[in-house]
Amino acid sequence: MQMTELAARARALAGGDGDGRRILGIAGPPGAGKSTLAARLAEALGPELAVVVPMDGFHLAQAELVRLGRADRKGAPDTFDVAGYTALLDRLRAPGDTTVYAPAFDRTLEEPVAGSVPVAPGVPLVITEGNYLLHDAGEWARVRPLLDQVWYLAPDDALRVRRLVERHVRHGRDPDRARAWVAGPDEANARLIAAGRDRADLVLDGGQG
């Protein structure tokens, strides 16, 4: 599916009938191209219509992951503050008169950063992207009902793995450690995420870059 058609779908969602703000979710396994597609959609629509709020802003801090004994599988469902994420989605669905500030994830620091993404009250569409938007275990099951649509990215696995290794190397891991992390925690998470594919409104085979 071409970017122009995807942008048209997102624009139609932003201009949908009814009160409140629309939320479009972009899900998929690590390396699927979720953040790239979300950014391209937001650019196509413009800041008056859309803003991107990443799920990754709700990563637990590294110190907390160490305390909990979960640092060796960072990125798994229980390494996020899902209650915080759903609370933010609740706020975003019913915009008031003030700007809502959402956290982001700094890949250079490998830490979440609070108050990074301003969502002005007049913006009609929030695009949220992340691994577990379609996950239905525990508190994650609360996410899907808060999203008006979810699109699932399903790129070629070889391409996705190559992207992941390159990303980890770019952010400081040596190539051997990067490949080991991708083959271990990242792929375990990818299998879990793929189980939610059938709950998506739209599946984009091949990914979007």
C-alpha positions as CSV (number, residue, x, y, z in Angstrom):
1,M,0.0,0.0,0.0
2,Q,1.4,3.4,-1.0
3,M,2.2,6.1,1.5
4,T,-0.4,8.5,-0.2
5,E,-3.2,6.0,0.5
6,L,-2.1,5.4,4.1
7,A,-1.9,9.2,4.7
8,A,-5.4,9.5,3.2
9,R,-6.7,6.9,5.6
10,A,-5.1,8.7,8.6
11,R,-6.5,12.0,7.4
12,A,-10.0,10.5,7.2
13,L,-9.7,9.1,10.7
14,A,-8.6,12.5,12.0
15,G,-11.6,14.1,10.4
16,G,-14.1,11.5,11.5
17,D,-17.5,12.3,13.0
18,G,-18.1,12.4,16.7
19,D,-16.6,14.1,19.7
20,G,-13.1,13.6,21.1
21,R,-9.8,12.8,19.5
22,R,-8.9,9.8,17.4
23,I,-6.0,7.6,18.2
24,L,-4.3,5.5,15.5
25,G,-2.0,2.7,16.7
26,I,0.9,1.3,14.7
27,A,2.0,-2.1,15.9
28,G,4.5,-4.7,14.9
29,P,7.7,-6.5,16.0
30,P,11.0,-4.8,16.8
31,G,12.5,-3.4,13.6
32,A,9.3,-3.4,11.6
33,G,9.5,0.3,10.8
34,K,6.8,1.6,13.2
35,S,8.5,4.8,14.2
36,T,9.4,5.5,10.5
37,L,5.8,5.1,9.3
38,A,4.4,7.1,12.3
39,A,6.8,10.0,11.5
40,R,6.0,9.9,7.8
41,L,2.2,10.0,8.5
42,A,2.6,12.9,10.9
43,E,4.7,14.8,8.4
44,A,2.1,14.2,5.6
45,L,-0.8,15.4,7.8
46,G,1.1,18.3,9.4
47,P,1.3,19.3,13.1
48,E,-2.2,20.8,13.1
49,L,-3.7,17.4,12.5
50,A,-1.4,14.8,14.0
51,V,1.2,14.2,16.6
52,V,3.2,11.0,17.4
53,V,3.2,9.6,20.9
54,P,5.5,6.6,21.2
55,M,4.7,3.7,23.5
56,D,8.5,3.4,24.2
57,G,8.2,6.5,26.4
58,F,6.8,4.1,29.0
59,H,9.9,1.9,29.2
60,L,10.9,1.5,32.8
61,A,14.2,3.3,33.7
62,Q,17.3,1.1,33.5
63,A,17.9,1.4,37.2
64,E,14.4,0.1,37.9
65,L,14.9,-2.8,35.4
66,V,18.1,-3.7,37.2
67,R,16.3,-3.6,40.6
68,L,13.6,-5.8,39.3
69,G,16.0,-8.2,37.6
70,R,14.6,-7.6,34.1
71,A,17.4,-5.7,32.5
72,D,18.5,-8.7,30.5
73,R,15.2,-8.7,28.6
74,K,14.5,-5.0,28.2
75,G,11.7,-4.6,25.8
76,A,9.5,-7.5,27.1
77,P,5.9,-6.6,28.1
78,D,6.7,-6.4,31.9
79,T,9.5,-3.8,31.3
80,F,7.0,-1.1,30.5
81,D,4.7,1.0,32.7
82,V,1.5,-0.2,30.9
83,A,-0.7,1.5,33.5
84,G,0.9,4.8,32.8
85,Y,0.5,4.3,29.1
86,T,-3.2,3.5,29.3
87,A,-3.8,6.4,31.7
88,L,-2.2,8.7,29.0
89,L,-4.3,7.2,26.3
90,D,-7.4,7.9,28.4
91,R,-6.4,11.6,28.8
92,L,-5.7,11.9,25.1
93,R,-9.0,10.5,24.1
94,A,-10.9,13.3,25.8
95,P,-8.8,16.5,25.2
96,G,-9.5,19.4,27.5
97,D,-8.2,23.0,27.2
98,T,-4.6,22.3,28.1
99,T,-1.6,20.7,26.4
100,V,-0.9,17.1,27.4
101,Y,2.8,16.2,27.7
102,A,3.8,12.7,26.8
103,P,7.2,11.0,27.4
104,A,9.5,9.8,24.7
105,F,12.4,7.3,24.6
106,D,15.9,8.6,23.9
107,R,17.8,5.9,22.1
108,T,21.1,7.6,22.8
109,L,20.5,7.5,26.5
110,E,18.5,4.3,26.3
111,E,16.1,5.9,28.8
112,P,12.6,7.4,28.8
113,V,12.4,11.2,29.0
114,A,9.3,12.7,30.6
115,G,7.5,15.7,29.1
116,S,9.0,15.4,25.7
117,V,6.0,15.4,23.4
118,P,3.4,18.2,23.6
119,V,-0.1,17.3,22.4
120,A,-2.1,20.5,21.9
121,P,-5.8,20.4,22.7
122,G,-6.9,21.1,19.1
123,V,-4.9,18.2,17.5
124,P,-7.5,15.7,16.2
125,L,-5.3,12.7,15.7
126,V,-2.7,11.0,17.9
127,I,-0.5,8.4,16.2
128,T,0.9,6.0,18.8
129,E,3.4,3.3,17.8
130,G,4.8,0.4,19.8
131,N,5.2,-3.4,20.1
132,Y,2.3,-4.3,22.3
133,L,-0.7,-2.4,21.1
134,L,-2.4,-5.7,20.2
135,H,-1.1,-7.7,23.1
136,D,-4.0,-9.1,25.2
137,A,-2.4,-10.4,28.3
138,G,-2.8,-8.7,31.7
139,E,-3.1,-4.9,31.7
140,W,-2.0,-4.7,28.1
141,A,-5.6,-5.9,27.2
142,R,-6.7,-2.4,28.1
143,V,-4.8,-0.7,25.3
144,R,-6.6,-2.0,22.2
145,P,-10.1,-0.6,23.2
146,L,-8.5,2.8,23.6
147,L,-7.4,2.9,20.0
148,D,-9.7,3.7,17.1
149,Q,-7.6,1.8,14.6
150,V,-4.5,-0.3,14.7
151,W,-2.3,-1.0,11.7
152,Y,0.2,-3.9,11.9
153,L,3.5,-3.8,10.1
154,A,4.8,-7.2,8.9
155,P,8.1,-6.7,7.0
156,D,10.3,-9.4,5.6
157,D,12.0,-11.0,8.6
158,A,15.5,-10.9,7.1
159,L,15.2,-7.2,6.5
160,R,13.8,-6.6,10.0
161,V,16.6,-8.5,11.7
162,R,19.2,-6.6,9.7
163,R,17.6,-3.3,10.7
164,L,17.7,-4.3,14.3
165,V,21.3,-5.4,14.3
166,E,22.3,-2.1,12.6
167,R,20.2,-0.1,15.1
168,H,21.9,-1.8,18.1
169,V,25.3,-1.2,16.6
170,R,24.5,2.4,15.9
171,H,23.5,2.9,19.6
172,G,26.7,1.4,21.1
173,R,26.6,-2.4,21.0
174,D,29.4,-4.3,19.3
175,P,28.2,-6.4,16.3
176,D,28.4,-9.7,18.2
177,R,26.4,-8.5,21.1
178,A,23.9,-6.8,18.8
179,R,23.3,-10.1,16.9
180,A,23.0,-12.0,20.2
181,W,20.4,-9.5,21.6
182,V,18.4,-9.7,18.3
183,A,18.4,-13.5,18.3
184,G,17.5,-13.6,22.0
185,P,15.2,-11.0,23.6
186,D,14.2,-9.2,20.4
187,E,13.0,-12.4,18.6
188,A,11.3,-13.7,21.7
189,N,9.3,-10.4,21.8
190,A,8.7,-10.6,18.0
191,R,7.0,-14.0,18.4
192,L,4.8,-12.7,21.2
193,I,3.8,-9.6,19.2
194,A,3.0,-11.6,16.0
195,A,0.2,-13.4,18.0
196,G,-1.8,-10.2,18.0
197,R,-1.6,-9.6,14.2
198,D,-5.2,-10.9,13.6
199,R,-6.6,-8.2,15.9
200,A,-5.3,-5.4,13.6
201,D,-7.6,-3.4,11.4
202,L,-5.0,-3.3,8.6
203,V,-2.0,-5.5,8.0
204,L,0.8,-4.0,5.9
205,D,2.9,-6.9,4.6
206,G,6.4,-5.8,3.7
207,G,6.5,-3.0,6.2
208,Q,6.8,0.7,5.2
209,G,10.5,1.4,5.7
